[in-house]
Amino acid sequence: MARSRDDERLAGRLAAVGALGFVLVVPPLLAQFDRMDRVFGVPLLWAYLYLVWAIVIGLVAIVGARSK
């Protein structure tokens, strides 16, 4: 079965979101947030990880909603 152009675009966009999520959690970048600082009582590293998680889920939702 041939893939349509829209399916290829969707796959490319989801791959880009996955790559962005991967880049945001590589150890050299995570090391920048591994400090004793706190954000609203939550350690900075955990706050960063939850923020990245929420952003990736939001982007997947946006990309999925724009598809057919």
Biopython code that builds the backbone (N, CA, C, O; Angstrom):
import numpy as np
from Bio.PDB.StructureBuilder import StructureBuilder

atoms = [
    (1, "MET", "N", (0.851, -1.169, 0.000)),
    (1, "MET", "CA", (0.000, 0.000, 0.000)),
    (1, "MET", "C", (0.902, 1.239, 0.000)),
    (1, "MET", "O", (1.817, 1.349, 0.816)),
    (2, "ALA", "N", (0.644, 2.131, -0.886)),
    (2, "ALA", "CA", (1.449, 3.340, -1.015)),
    (2, "ALA", "C", (1.081, 4.344, 0.071)),
    (2, "ALA", "O", (-0.088, 4.533, 0.409)),
    (3, "ARG", "N", (2.112, 4.973, 0.599)),
    (3, "ARG", "CA", (1.881, 6.000, 1.618)),
    (3, "ARG", "C", (1.587, 7.327, 0.933)),
    (3, "ARG", "O", (2.213, 7.675, -0.068)),
    (4, "SER", "N", (0.647, 8.047, 1.476)),
    (4, "SER", "CA", (0.311, 9.342, 0.891)),
    (4, "SER", "C", (1.312, 10.392, 1.357)),
    (4, "SER", "O", (2.087, 10.177, 2.290)),
    (5, "ARG", "N", (1.271, 11.502, 0.695)),
    (5, "ARG", "CA", (2.185, 12.601, 1.027)),
    (5, "ARG", "C", (1.920, 13.117, 2.446)),
    (5, "ARG", "O", (2.853, 13.502, 3.152)),
    (6, "ASP", "N", (0.650, 13.124, 2.860)),
    (6, "ASP", "CA", (0.309, 13.578, 4.212)),
    (6, "ASP", "C", (0.879, 12.636, 5.268)),
    (6, "ASP", "O", (1.334, 13.081, 6.321)),
    (7, "ASP", "N", (0.853, 11.322, 4.982)),
    (7, "ASP", "CA", (1.430, 10.371, 5.928)),
    (7, "ASP", "C", (2.931, 10.573, 6.073)),
    (7, "ASP", "O", (3.476, 10.446, 7.169)),
    (8, "GLU", "N", (3.595, 10.886, 4.972)),
    (8, "GLU", "CA", (5.037, 11.127, 5.014)),
    (8, "GLU", "C", (5.349, 12.392, 5.812)),
    (8, "GLU", "O", (6.314, 12.424, 6.576)),
    (9, "ARG", "N", (4.542, 13.424, 5.639)),
    (9, "ARG", "CA", (4.740, 14.656, 6.411)),
    (9, "ARG", "C", (4.531, 14.407, 7.900)),
    (9, "ARG", "O", (5.305, 14.877, 8.734)),
    (10, "LEU", "N", (3.481, 13.666, 8.223)),
    (10, "LEU", "CA", (3.204, 13.346, 9.616)),
    (10, "LEU", "C", (4.351, 12.555, 10.224)),
    (10, "LEU", "O", (4.788, 12.851, 11.336)),
    (11, "ALA", "N", (4.835, 11.568, 9.515)),
    (11, "ALA", "CA", (5.947, 10.764, 10.010)),
    (11, "ALA", "C", (7.200, 11.623, 10.202)),
    (11, "ALA", "O", (7.923, 11.455, 11.184)),
    (12, "GLY", "N", (7.450, 12.520, 9.288)),
    (12, "GLY", "CA", (8.610, 13.406, 9.404)),
    (12, "GLY", "C", (8.497, 14.347, 10.589)),
    (12, "GLY", "O", (9.475, 14.582, 11.301)),
    (13, "ARG", "N", (7.310, 14.882, 10.800)),
    (13, "ARG", "CA", (7.110, 15.795, 11.931)),
    (13, "ARG", "C", (7.223, 15.066, 13.261)),
    (13, "ARG", "O", (7.818, 15.582, 14.207)),
    (14, "LEU", "N", (6.656, 13.871, 13.335)),
    (14, "LEU", "CA", (6.773, 13.100, 14.571)),
    (14, "LEU", "C", (8.211, 12.682, 14.829)),
    (14, "LEU", "O", (8.648, 12.635, 15.979)),
    (15, "ALA", "N", (8.953, 12.376, 13.763)),
    (15, "ALA", "CA", (10.370, 12.051, 13.923)),
    (15, "ALA", "C", (11.147, 13.265, 14.433)),
    (15, "ALA", "O", (12.051, 13.129, 15.258)),
    (16, "ALA", "N", (10.792, 14.443, 13.940)),
    (16, "ALA", "CA", (11.463, 15.668, 14.401)),
    (16, "ALA", "C", (11.156, 15.936, 15.874)),
    (16, "ALA", "O", (12.041, 16.353, 16.622)),
    (17, "VAL", "N", (9.923, 15.703, 16.295)),
    (17, "VAL", "CA", (9.569, 15.884, 17.712)),
    (17, "VAL", "C", (10.327, 14.876, 18.566)),
    (17, "VAL", "O", (10.809, 15.218, 19.646)),
    (18, "GLY", "N", (10.434, 13.649, 18.096)),
    (18, "GLY", "CA", (11.194, 12.632, 18.823)),
    (18, "GLY", "C", (12.667, 12.988, 18.928)),
    (18, "GLY", "O", (13.282, 12.803, 19.978)),
    (19, "ALA", "N", (13.231, 13.496, 17.844)),
    (19, "ALA", "CA", (14.630, 13.909, 17.858)),
    (19, "ALA", "C", (14.841, 15.081, 18.817)),
    (19, "ALA", "O", (15.837, 15.124, 19.540)),
    (20, "LEU", "N", (13.915, 16.020, 18.821)),
    (20, "LEU", "CA", (14.006, 17.148, 19.752)),
    (20, "LEU", "C", (13.951, 16.661, 21.189)),
    (20, "LEU", "O", (14.730, 17.107, 22.031)),
    (21, "GLY", "N", (13.028, 15.744, 21.472)),
    (21, "GLY", "CA", (12.936, 15.182, 22.816)),
    (21, "GLY", "C", (14.214, 14.481, 23.220)),
    (21, "GLY", "O", (14.653, 14.599, 24.364)),
    (22, "PHE", "N", (14.816, 13.753, 22.295)),
    (22, "PHE", "CA", (16.075, 13.064, 22.578)),
    (22, "PHE", "C", (17.188, 14.058, 22.872)),
    (22, "PHE", "O", (17.941, 13.881, 23.830)),
    (23, "VAL", "N", (17.296, 15.100, 22.057)),
    (23, "VAL", "CA", (18.349, 16.099, 22.241)),
    (23, "VAL", "C", (18.192, 16.816, 23.581)),
    (23, "VAL", "O", (19.186, 17.161, 24.220)),
    (24, "LEU", "N", (16.959, 17.040, 24.005)),
    (24, "LEU", "CA", (16.737, 17.755, 25.259)),
    (24, "LEU", "C", (17.050, 16.931, 26.501)),
    (24, "LEU", "O", (17.134, 17.486, 27.596)),
    (25, "VAL", "N", (17.225, 15.614, 26.357)),
    (25, "VAL", "CA", (17.528, 14.793, 27.531)),
    (25, "VAL", "C", (18.873, 14.083, 27.451)),
    (25, "VAL", "O", (19.112, 13.146, 28.213)),
    (26, "VAL", "N", (19.755, 14.502, 26.555)),
    (26, "VAL", "CA", (21.089, 13.903, 26.517)),
    (26, "VAL", "C", (21.858, 14.346, 27.762)),
    (26, "VAL", "O", (21.671, 15.466, 28.237)),
    (27, "PRO", "N", (22.712, 13.484, 28.286)),
    (27, "PRO", "CA", (23.413, 13.781, 29.541)),
    (27, "PRO", "C", (24.177, 15.107, 29.595)),
    (27, "PRO", "O", (24.134, 15.760, 30.638)),
    (28, "PRO", "N", (24.876, 15.551, 28.536)),
    (28, "PRO", "CA", (25.564, 16.843, 28.672)),
    (28, "PRO", "C", (24.611, 18.007, 28.957)),
    (28, "PRO", "O", (24.960, 18.925, 29.700)),
    (29, "LEU", "N", (23.428, 17.974, 28.377)),
    (29, "LEU", "CA", (22.459, 19.036, 28.626)),
    (29, "LEU", "C", (21.823, 18.872, 30.004)),
    (29, "LEU", "O", (21.590, 19.859, 30.701)),
    (30, "LEU", "N", (21.544, 17.639, 30.396)),
    (30, "LEU", "CA", (20.974, 17.399, 31.722)),
    (30, "LEU", "C", (21.926, 17.843, 32.823)),
    (30, "LEU", "O", (21.485, 18.292, 33.881)),
    (31, "ALA", "N", (23.220, 17.723, 32.583)),
    (31, "ALA", "CA", (24.208, 18.119, 33.590)),
    (31, "ALA", "C", (24.113, 19.615, 33.908)),
    (31, "ALA", "O", (24.480, 20.037, 35.005)),
    (32, "GLN", "N", (23.632, 20.407, 32.971)),
    (32, "GLN", "CA", (23.487, 21.841, 33.204)),
    (32, "GLN", "C", (22.399, 22.139, 34.238)),
    (32, "GLN", "O", (22.415, 23.192, 34.875)),
    (33, "PHE", "N", (21.470, 21.220, 34.400)),
    (33, "PHE", "CA", (20.352, 21.425, 35.313)),
    (33, "PHE", "C", (20.491, 20.626, 36.609)),
    (33, "PHE", "O", (19.606, 20.678, 37.463)),
    (34, "ASP", "N", (21.578, 19.898, 36.763)),
    (34, "ASP", "CA", (21.794, 19.080, 37.954)),
    (34, "ASP", "C", (22.458, 19.924, 39.044)),
    (34, "ASP", "O", (23.642, 19.769, 39.342)),
    (35, "ARG", "N", (21.667, 20.813, 39.623)),
    (35, "ARG", "CA", (22.137, 21.699, 40.689)),
    (35, "ARG", "C", (21.194, 21.603, 41.869)),
    (35, "ARG", "O", (20.129, 20.995, 41.770)),
    (36, "MET", "N", (21.570, 22.186, 42.957)),
    (36, "MET", "CA", (20.767, 22.145, 44.180)),
    (36, "MET", "C", (19.640, 23.180, 44.174)),
    (36, "MET", "O", (18.882, 23.262, 45.141)),
    (37, "ASP", "N", (19.516, 23.962, 43.117)),
    (37, "ASP", "CA", (18.458, 24.972, 43.042)),
    (37, "ASP", "C", (17.085, 24.300, 43.008)),
    (37, "ASP", "O", (16.954, 23.136, 42.628)),
    (38, "ARG", "N", (16.082, 25.053, 43.409)),
    (38, "ARG", "CA", (14.710, 24.529, 43.408)),
    (38, "ARG", "C", (13.780, 25.510, 42.707)),
    (38, "ARG", "O", (13.974, 26.724, 42.757)),
    (39, "VAL", "N", (12.772, 24.955, 42.058)),
    (39, "VAL", "CA", (11.735, 25.739, 41.394)),
    (39, "VAL", "C", (10.424, 25.328, 42.039)),
    (39, "VAL", "O", (9.977, 24.193, 41.869)),
    (40, "PHE", "N", (9.806, 26.238, 42.775)),
    (40, "PHE", "CA", (8.579, 25.948, 43.520)),
    (40, "PHE", "C", (8.740, 24.724, 44.420)),
    (40, "PHE", "O", (7.803, 23.944, 44.589)),
    (41, "GLY", "N", (9.919, 24.562, 44.991)),
    (41, "GLY", "CA", (10.179, 23.463, 45.910)),
    (41, "GLY", "C", (10.599, 22.162, 45.239)),
    (41, "GLY", "O", (10.885, 21.179, 45.922)),
    (42, "VAL", "N", (10.640, 22.145, 43.922)),
    (42, "VAL", "CA", (11.024, 20.943, 43.174)),
    (42, "VAL", "C", (12.464, 21.127, 42.690)),
    (42, "VAL", "O", (12.815, 22.201, 42.201)),
    (43, "PRO", "N", (13.300, 20.094, 42.821)),
    (43, "PRO", "CA", (14.675, 20.218, 42.307)),
    (43, "PRO", "C", (14.680, 20.618, 40.825)),
    (43, "PRO", "O", (13.822, 20.196, 40.049)),
    (44, "LEU", "N", (15.649, 21.426, 40.461)),
    (44, "LEU", "CA", (15.719, 21.988, 39.113)),
    (44, "LEU", "C", (15.749, 20.899, 38.041)),
    (44, "LEU", "O", (15.094, 21.041, 37.008)),
    (45, "LEU", "N", (16.487, 19.830, 38.262)),
    (45, "LEU", "CA", (16.574, 18.763, 37.269)),
    (45, "LEU", "C", (15.207, 18.128, 37.023)),
    (45, "LEU", "O", (14.831, 17.895, 35.874)),
    (46, "TRP", "N", (14.469, 17.850, 38.081)),
    (46, "TRP", "CA", (13.137, 17.256, 37.938)),
    (46, "TRP", "C", (12.179, 18.219, 37.250)),
    (46, "TRP", "O", (11.368, 17.805, 36.422)),
    (47, "ALA", "N", (12.267, 19.497, 37.588)),
    (47, "ALA", "CA", (11.415, 20.493, 36.932)),
    (47, "ALA", "C", (11.715, 20.546, 35.435)),
    (47, "ALA", "O", (10.797, 20.629, 34.618)),
    (48, "TYR", "N", (12.990, 20.500, 35.080)),
    (48, "TYR", "CA", (13.380, 20.510, 33.670)),
    (48, "TYR", "C", (12.842, 19.273, 32.946)),
    (48, "TYR", "O", (12.288, 19.384, 31.852)),
    (49, "LEU", "N", (13.004, 18.107, 33.553)),
    (49, "LEU", "CA", (12.540, 16.876, 32.914)),
    (49, "LEU", "C", (11.024, 16.886, 32.711)),
    (49, "LEU", "O", (10.544, 16.470, 31.656)),
    (50, "TYR", "N", (10.272, 17.350, 33.696)),
    (50, "TYR", "CA", (8.819, 17.423, 33.545)),
    (50, "TYR", "C", (8.427, 18.451, 32.483)),
    (50, "TYR", "O", (7.466, 18.240, 31.742)),
    (51, "LEU", "N", (9.154, 19.546, 32.406)),
    (51, "LEU", "CA", (8.870, 20.555, 31.385)),
    (51, "LEU", "C", (9.121, 19.990, 29.994)),
    (51, "LEU", "O", (8.301, 20.173, 29.095)),
    (52, "VAL", "N", (10.244, 19.307, 29.807)),
    (52, "VAL", "CA", (10.553, 18.690, 28.512)),
    (52, "VAL", "C", (9.482, 17.664, 28.158)),
    (52, "VAL", "O", (9.023, 17.610, 27.017)),
    (53, "TRP", "N", (9.087, 16.857, 29.129)),
    (53, "TRP", "CA", (8.064, 15.839, 28.918)),
    (53, "TRP", "C", (6.755, 16.495, 28.458)),
    (53, "TRP", "O", (6.127, 16.033, 27.506)),
    (54, "ALA", "N", (6.357, 17.554, 29.127)),
    (54, "ALA", "CA", (5.114, 18.253, 28.776)),
    (54, "ALA", "C", (5.207, 18.885, 27.384)),
    (54, "ALA", "O", (4.239, 18.854, 26.623)),
    (55, "ILE", "N", (6.347, 19.448, 27.056)),
    (55, "ILE", "CA", (6.527, 20.067, 25.744)),
    (55, "ILE", "C", (6.436, 19.025, 24.634)),
    (55, "ILE", "O", (5.776, 19.249, 23.619)),
    (56, "VAL", "N", (7.097, 17.889, 24.829)),
    (56, "VAL", "CA", (7.063, 16.836, 23.803)),
    (56, "VAL", "C", (5.642, 16.312, 23.628)),
    (56, "VAL", "O", (5.195, 16.113, 22.499)),
    (57, "ILE", "N", (4.931, 16.087, 24.720)),
    (57, "ILE", "CA", (3.545, 15.617, 24.618)),
    (57, "ILE", "C", (2.682, 16.667, 23.928)),
    (57, "ILE", "O", (1.843, 16.325, 23.094)),
    (58, "GLY", "N", (2.874, 17.923, 24.259)),
    (58, "GLY", "CA", (2.120, 19.000, 23.602)),
    (58, "GLY", "C", (2.387, 19.064, 22.123)),
    (58, "GLY", "O", (1.459, 19.236, 21.333)),
    (59, "LEU", "N", (3.650, 18.930, 21.728)),
    (59, "LEU", "CA", (3.989, 18.964, 20.304)),
    (59, "LEU", "C", (3.400, 17.770, 19.556)),
    (59, "LEU", "O", (2.924, 17.915, 18.430)),
    (60, "VAL", "N", (3.430, 16.596, 20.175)),
    (60, "VAL", "CA", (2.818, 15.415, 19.537)),
    (60, "VAL", "C", (1.311, 15.642, 19.384)),
    (60, "VAL", "O", (0.731, 15.279, 18.360)),
    (61, "ALA", "N", (0.686, 16.230, 20.380)),
    (61, "ALA", "CA", (-0.759, 16.507, 20.299)),
    (61, "ALA", "C", (-1.052, 17.502, 19.188)),
    (61, "ALA", "O", (-2.022, 17.331, 18.449)),
    (62, "ILE", "N", (-0.248, 18.518, 19.059)),
    (62, "ILE", "CA", (-0.444, 19.524, 18.005)),
    (62, "ILE", "C", (-0.251, 18.899, 16.636)),
    (62, "ILE", "O", (-1.062, 19.111, 15.734)),
    (63, "VAL", "N", (0.818, 18.130, 16.475)),
    (63, "VAL", "CA", (1.073, 17.490, 15.187)),
    (63, "VAL", "C", (-0.042, 16.504, 14.848)),
    (63, "VAL", "O", (-0.492, 16.441, 13.704)),
    (64, "GLY", "N", (-0.485, 15.738, 15.838)),
    (64, "GLY", "CA", (-1.558, 14.776, 15.604)),
    (64, "GLY", "C", (-2.872, 15.437, 15.286)),
    (64, "GLY", "O", (-3.633, 14.927, 14.464)),
    (65, "ALA", "N", (-3.161, 16.554, 15.911)),
    (65, "ALA", "CA", (-4.425, 17.251, 15.648)),
    (65, "ALA", "C", (-4.463, 17.875, 14.265)),
    (65, "ALA", "O", (-5.533, 18.031, 13.678)),
    (66, "ARG", "N", (-3.300, 18.230, 13.746)),
    (66, "ARG", "CA", (-3.258, 18.849, 12.427)),
    (66, "ARG", "C", (-3.318, 17.832, 11.301)),
    (66, "ARG", "O", (-3.509, 18.203, 10.143)),
    (67, "SER", "N", (-3.156, 16.543, 11.627)),
    (67, "SER", "CA", (-3.239, 15.514, 10.595)),
    (67, "SER", "C", (-4.700, 15.145, 10.364)),
    (67, "SER", "O", (-5.577, 15.562, 11.120)),
    (68, "LYS", "N", (-4.951, 14.388, 9.353)),
    (68, "LYS", "CA", (-6.328, 14.004, 9.013)),
    (68, "LYS", "C", (-6.927, 13.114, 10.062)),
    (68, "LYS", "O", (-8.079, 12.698, 9.934)),
]
sb = StructureBuilder()
sb.init_structure("model")
sb.init_model(0)
sb.init_chain("A")
sb.init_seg("    ")
for serial, (resi, resn, name, xyz) in enumerate(atoms, 1):
    if name == "N":
        sb.init_residue(resn, " ", resi, " ")
    sb.init_atom(name, np.array(xyz, "f"), 0.0, 1.0, " ", f" {name:<3s}", serial, name[0])
structure = sb.get_structure()
